[in-house]
Amino acid sequence: MQIYLDYSATTPPHAEVMTLMQRVMAQQWGNPSSLHEWGQRAATVLERSRIQVAHLINAPPESIIFTSGGTEADNLAILGVARQYAQPQHLIISTVEHSAIAEPVRMLEQWGWQVTRLPVDCRGRIHPLDLQAAIQPNTVLVSVIYGQSEVGTLQPIEILGKIAHSQGILFHTDAVQVAGRLPLDVQQLPVDLLSLSSHKLYGPQGAGALYVRDTVTLTPLLAGGGQEFQLRSGTQGVPTLAGFGLACELAAQEMATETPRLIRLRDRLFDLLADVPYLLPTGDRLNRLPHHVSFSVIPPKHIDPATLTGKTLVRQLNLAGIGISAGSACSSGKLSPSPILLAMGYDETVALGGIRFTLGRDTTEADIDWTAMVLKQVLERLIPNQLLAMSV
């Protein structure tokens, strides 16, 4: 039995997406910048994809800048704003950002920029008053992740964005984990920049987008032919972007039924594991991504914490045919405490024990029940004396 529960790391492309990409590669392979018929066929596909992506977030098509993925979109948002300034300024992020935000910000810090990292509570939530207090006269950008990929917590983006805008400050959010799972409307949300990724919503890997409000000016990261409204040079990968566009269209169609189904499965898994000793739920249960379940395993005192970590459970469940994640997939090669859990106030032992189950369109109730049973059996084997009491 094979059960994939790592949909926040990547999702399997829709069958319709793969079919479309094959057709585009065979029939519409031209360079969309070319003026002849072959190029214009490709350009038509590209612009249809732009409309489909824009529709998912209720944006004008011309506000969508295609990128190679969420990481590039985040970098374009952060560095594209920063490069507008001849002198270093001040920007604000949270302590629970994805590395695609945290790393370019660290780079800016080395170049003399001031950075404030907003604290979070034990559920991973920012308090809006902390943002209000952090704003300085030279603050030019606030970037806060919408849905945290490791612990599932949703941030109060509407409130945070309004605070930034009240001071004339640009606001960016990484909505990679939210798009296709919860409604996004940039006509209502107080955001100037918003990042998306194709492979998080059943599209192909290697495609993403940055929404840029028409009042925002960015400096491009790449110099070249001036594609993507002069903001992202390089010949577009038309088949990949066609798949991204269709994935967005399908996500918009399915969200009304799929999101409630995922919430039911999410809550079922939390409930099935609620009484398991040494398993601590993490993140905010109320303000949470609909497909996301996370815990941290806390070894008893007589067990060396290094021998019972989140990665230990990932390996054990993988042997049982179940795919989950330990913390963020982007840093899963390292045996080090999760910076997200540390930022939430947990000690290093807890921060080594983080695991994440993320559900998707192929996840069934039977999958949830089987996974809960297997995890309990694994923990009984790894911590035998303590878990025997569960069956008494």
Residue pairs with C-beta under 8 A, 6 or more apart in sequence:
1 321
1 370
2 321
2 322
2 323
3 321
3 322
3 323
3 363
3 367
3 370
3 371
4 12
4 323
4 360
4 362
5 322
5 323
5 324
5 357
5 358
5 359
5 363
5 367
5 371
6 323
6 324
6 325
6 329
6 356
6 358
7 200
7 291
7 358
7 359
7 360
7 363
8 149
8 177
8 200
8 289
8 291
8 292
8 325
8 329
8 356
8 358
9 325
9 329
9 358
10 199
10 200
10 205
10 329
11 199
11 200
11 201
11 202
11 203
11 360
11 361
12 202
12 360
12 362
13 199
13 202
13 203
13 204
13 243
13 247
14 202
14 203
14 246
14 247
14 250
16 246
16 250
17 202
17 203
17 204
17 243
17 246
17 247
17 250
18 243
20 242
20 243
20 246
21 204
21 239
21 240
21 242
21 243
22 239
24 45
24 238
24 239
24 242
25 239
27 41
28 41
28 42
28 44
28 45
28 238
28 239
28 242
29 38
29 42
29 238
29 239
30 36
30 37
30 38
30 39
30 40
30 41
30 42
30 43
30 238
31 38
31 39
31 42
31 235
32 39
32 40
32 42
32 43
32 45
32 46
32 235
32 236
32 238
33 39
33 43
33 225
33 227
33 235
34 40
34 42
42 238
45 238
45 241
45 242
46 66
46 236
46 238
46 241
46 242
47 61
48 242
48 245
49 66
49 241
49 242
49 244
49 245
49 246
50 61
50 64
50 66
50 245
51 61
51 245
52 245
52 246
52 248
52 249
53 64
53 196
53 209
53 244
53 245
53 248
54 60
54 61
54 63
54 64
55 248
55 249
55 252
56 179
56 180
56 184
56 196
56 248
56 249
56 251
56 252
57 175
57 179
57 184
57 185
57 186
57 194
57 196
57 211
58 184
58 185
58 186
58 187
58 188
59 186
59 187
59 211
60 214
62 214
62 229
63 186
63 211
63 212
63 213
63 214
64 209
64 210
64 211
65 73
65 76
65 209
65 210
65 211
65 212
65 228
65 229
65 231
65 232
66 207
66 208
66 209
66 228
66 232
66 236
66 241
66 244
67 73
67 76
67 207
67 208
67 209
67 210
67 232
68 206
68 207
68 208
69 197
69 198
69 199
69 205
69 206
69 207
69 208
70 98
70 100
70 174
70 176
70 195
70 196
70 197
70 200
70 208
71 100
71 208
72 208
72 221
72 232
73 195
73 196
73 197
73 208
73 209
73 210
74 98
74 100
74 101
74 104
74 143
74 174
74 195
75 100
75 104
75 221
76 210
76 218
76 220
76 221
76 231
76 232
77 143
77 172
77 193
77 195
77 210
77 218
78 91
78 101
78 104
78 105
78 108
78 141
78 143
78 172
79 104
79 107
79 108
79 219
79 221
80 218
80 219
80 220
80 221
80 231
81 91
81 140
81 141
81 170
81 172
81 193
81 216
81 218
82 89
82 91
82 108
82 113
82 140
82 141
83 218
83 219
84 140
84 217
84 218
84 219
85 140
88 108
88 111
88 112
88 113
88 114
89 113
89 114
89 138
89 139
89 140
90 113
90 114
90 115
90 116
90 136
90 138
90 139
90 140
91 105
91 108
91 113
91 114
91 115
91 116
91 139
91 140
91 141
91 142
91 143
92 115
92 116
92 117
92 118
92 131
92 134
92 135
92 139
92 141
92 142
92 143
93 101
93 102
93 105
93 115
93 116
93 117
93 118
93 142
93 143
93 144
94 117
94 118
94 120
94 126
94 144
94 145
94 155
95 117
95 118
95 119
95 120
95 339
95 343
96 120
96 124
96 145
96 148
96 150
96 151
96 153
96 340
96 343
96 344
97 105
97 143
97 144
97 145
97 174
98 145
98 149
98 174
98 176
98 328
98 330
99 328
99 330
99 331
100 174
100 195
101 143
101 145
101 174
105 113
105 115
105 143
108 115
109 115
114 136
114 138
116 134
116 136
118 126
118 130
118 131
118 134
118 144
119 126
119 127
119 130
119 343
120 126
120 153
120 343
120 344
121 127
121 344
121 345
122 344
122 345
122 346
123 153
123 283
123 284
123 287
123 344
124 148
124 151
124 153
124 282
124 283
124 284
124 340
124 343
124 344
125 153
125 155
125 156
125 284
125 287
126 144
126 155
126 156
126 160
128 156
128 159
128 160
128 163
131 142
131 160
131 163
131 164
132 163
135 163
135 164
135 167
135 169
139 167
139 169
140 169
140 170
141 169
141 170
141 171
141 172
142 160
142 161
142 164
142 169
142 170
142 171
142 172
143 171
143 172
143 173
143 174
144 155
144 157
144 160
144 171
144 172
144 173
145 155
145 173
145 174
146 154
146 155
146 157
146 173
146 174
146 175
146 177
146 178
147 153
147 154
147 155
147 175
147 176
147 177
147 178
147 181
147 182
147 289
147 292
148 154
148 155
148 177
148 283
148 289
148 340
149 176
149 177
149 328
149 356
150 294
150 327
150 328
150 338
150 340
150 341
150 354
150 356
151 282
151 283
151 284
151 292
151 294
151 340
151 341
151 344
151 354
151 356
152 283
152 284
152 288
152 289
152 292
152 293
152 294
152 356
153 283
153 284
153 287
153 288
153 289
154 178
154 182
154 284
154 287
154 288
154 289
155 173
155 287
156 287
157 173
157 189
157 190
157 191
158 189
158 190
160 171
161 171
161 173
161 189
161 190
161 191
162 190
164 170
164 171
164 190
165 171
165 190
170 192
170 193
170 216
171 190
171 191
171 192
171 193
172 191
172 192
172 193
172 194
172 195
173 189
173 191
173 193
173 194
173 195
174 195
175 184
175 194
175 195
175 196
176 195
176 196
176 197
176 200
176 208
177 200
177 289
177 292
178 184
178 289
179 196
179 197
179 200
179 201
179 248
179 251
180 200
180 201
180 202
180 247
180 248
180 251
180 252
180 255
181 201
181 251
181 255
181 258
181 259
181 262
181 289
181 290
181 291
182 255
182 259
182 289
182 290
183 255
184 194
186 194
186 211
186 213
191 211
191 213
192 212
192 213
192 215
192 216
193 210
193 211
193 212
193 213
193 216
194 210
194 211
195 208
195 209
195 210
195 211
196 208
196 209
196 210
196 211
197 207
197 208
198 204
198 205
198 206
198 207
198 208
198 240
198 243
198 244
198 247
199 205
199 206
199 207
201 247
201 248
201 251
202 247
202 250
202 251
202 361
203 243
203 244
203 246
203 247
203 248
204 240
204 243
204 244
204 247
206 237
206 240
207 237
207 240
207 241
207 243
207 244
208 244
209 244
212 218
212 231
218 231
220 230
220 231
220 232
220 233
221 232
222 232
222 233
222 234
223 233
224 233
224 234
225 233
225 234
225 235
226 233
227 233
227 234
227 235
227 236
228 236
254 361
258 361
259 290
260 290
262 290
262 291
262 359
262 360
262 363
263 290
265 291
265 359
265 363
265 364
265 365
265 368
266 288
266 290
266 291
266 292
266 293
266 359
268 365
268 368
268 369
269 293
269 357
269 359
269 368
269 371
269 372
270 281
270 285
270 293
272 368
272 369
272 372
273 279
273 295
273 372
273 375
273 376
274 281
275 390
276 375
276 376
276 379
276 387
276 390
277 383
277 386
277 387
277 389
277 390
278 297
278 298
278 299
278 300
278 379
278 383
278 386
279 295
279 296
279 297
279 298
279 379
280 295
280 296
280 297
280 298
280 350
280 353
281 294
281 295
282 294
282 295
282 296
282 341
282 344
282 346
282 354
283 292
283 294
289 358
291 358
291 359
291 360
292 356
292 357
292 358
292 359
293 356
293 357
293 358
293 359
294 354
294 355
294 356
294 357
295 353
295 354
295 355
296 310
296 341
296 346
296 350
296 351
296 353
296 354
296 355
297 308
297 309
297 310
297 312
297 313
297 353
297 355
297 379
298 349
298 350
298 353
299 305
299 307
299 308
299 349
299 353
299 383
300 383
300 386
303 382
303 383
305 348
305 349
305 352
305 353
306 335
306 352
308 353
308 382
308 383
309 326
309 335
309 352
309 353
310 326
310 327
310 338
310 352
310 353
310 354
310 355
311 326
311 332
311 335
312 382
313 324
313 326
313 355
313 375
313 378
313 379
314 324
314 325
314 326
314 332
314 355
316 378
316 382
317 323
317 324
317 371
317 374
317 375
317 378
320 374
320 378
322 370
322 371
322 374
324 355
324 356
324 357
325 332
325 355
325 356
325 358
326 332
326 354
326 355
326 356
327 338
327 340
327 341
327 354
327 355
327 356
328 338
328 340
335 352
336 352
337 348
337 351
337 352
338 351
338 352
338 354
339 351
340 354
341 350
341 351
341 354
342 348
342 351
357 371
359 368
376 387
376 390
379 387
380 387
380 388
380 390
